């Protein structure tokens, strides 16, 4: 791959060979959407189905990032590779985002068996970025056996992760309501 290539097919091939910069550029293409993202989707559509996706969701400050980091350690202790998609909210005022979930995952930053990608919601509601489902499929097609998705801090109606993940874990703090509240979450 040309070091500066932006061709989606070349990026897919380079990512399959383990080039992290190609994978990062693919994720950026997916996030931007448009024709290139559709081409990536078409190129990977028939290659999905091998990854197990776990979604972490819950209220802000409930411990999603800490639990995601702990689960990543367990997966790596079994010598499995995994990708983490950490979704953070975008400001309704500036459109910017503080992609801070990865702060609690510092122990994994230098681990070649873990790929961490922060994604902003870009105004999308539901706890995920609009591009998250396609990002999961691309990681799956590229052979990542585990994909962990940490949603933004959510309430009772942000349930998009349930459709995108094989298993959804709802993280709650002790004392945040009774069984009725838990059932509504």
N, C-alpha and C positions, 0 to 999 in steps of 0.2 A: 504494500500500500504506500502510495506517495504520502509522505509525512503530513502534508496539508490537504489531503484528499477529503472531499465532502460528498463524494459519490456514495449513495446509500448501499449499493451492492458491494463496493470495495470495502466500505466500513464493516458490513456484515461479515465478510470473509476475514478481515483483519481481527475482528472481535472473536470469531471462532478460533483463531490462532492464539488467542489470549492477550491481544494488545488492548490494554486498559484505555488508552486514549481513544481508540476506535469505539469502544463500548460507551465511553462518556459522550462522544459525538453522536452516536446512535440515540442515546437517551435524550440528547438535546433536540435532535430531529423529531423524535416522537413528541416531545413537549411542545415544540413549535406547531405541530400539525401540518396540514397541507399535503401537497402531492408527494413530497419525499417521505412523509410519515406513512402515507397510504402504500407507497412502494415497499417500505420496510415491512409493513403488515402483510402485504401480498407475498413477499419473499419468505416470511417466517410462518405463515398460517398453517401449513401442513406439517410443521416440525414441533408443534406444541403438544403437551400432555404428559411430560415427564417430571415437571417440577411440582413440589408440594408447597402450597402457599398458605402462610399463616398471617392473619390480620390481627393487629393489636389495636384496640380502640378503648376509649374511656374519656372521662372528663380531664380537662387541663390539670396538670400537676398530680395525676393519680399514680404515676410511676410507669407509664408506657415505655419510655426510653430505657429506664433501668431494667425492666423486665425483658425488653427486646435484646439488650446487651447480654443479659444472663442467658437467654435462650440461644443467642449466637454462640456463647461459650460452650453450651451443651452440644450443639450441633457440631462445632469444630472439634470437640473432644472425641467425637465419633469419626473424625477425619473426613467429614463431609464439607463441601463448599457451599456457601450461601451468599445470596444478595439481599441487601436491606434497602428498601425504599422508605425514606423518612419524609413524611408529608407535613409541611408547615403552612400555617395560614398566611395569606397575603393581606396587606393592609387595605381596607376599603378606601382609604384616603390617598395613599401614595402608590399603591400597587406593588410596593416592595415587600420583601419577606425577610425575617430573621431566620435563617436555616440553622436553628440551634439544637435540634434533636440529637445530632451527631456528637454534641459535647459530652454526652454520657456514654459514648461508645469509643472513647479514645483508645482503650486497650486493643481495639480491633483495627485501627486505622492502618497499621503496618502489616497486617496479616494478608498475604496474597490469596488466601482462601476465602476472603470476605470482600464483597464489593458493596460499598455504601454510596447511595445516591440520595441527596436531598432534593425534594421537589416542592415547589410552591403551589398552592391551590389555584392561584391566578384567578381568584374570585369564584371558583366553582364551589358549590355547596355539596354537602353529603359526606364530608370528612376526607375526601380524596381529591387529587388533581384530576381533571378530565382525562389526562394522558396516562393515569396510573394503570388501568386495565391493559392498555397496549404495552406499556413498559414491562408489566408482568409477563405478557406473552413473548416479548422479545428475549427477556432473560431466560424464560423456559426454553425457547427455541435454540438459544445459545448453549444450552446444557447445564444451566445452574439448577441443581437438584432441589434446592430450598430457596424460597423467596419469602422474606419477612416484610410485611407492610405495616408501618406504624402510621395511623391516621392522625389528623390534627386533633386537638382536644374537642370532644363532641358532647352533645346532649342526647336527647331521646329520639330524635328523628334522623340523625345522620347515620344511615345504615348501609351506604354503598359498599362498604368493605365486605358485608355478608355475601354479596353476589360475586365479589372478585376473589375471595379466599376459599380454600378448602376447609379451613378451620378458623373461626373467629374467637378471639379471647377478649372479653370485656374486663378491663382493669378498673377496680373501684377501691376507694379508700374506706377503711373501717369507719363506721359511724355516719355514713352518708345516706342515711335513710333506712327504712325497714324493708321487709321482703316485697311489699307492694311496689316500692320505688325500684327495687332491683328488677322486678318483672317488667316494669315499663321501660327500663333501659334496654 
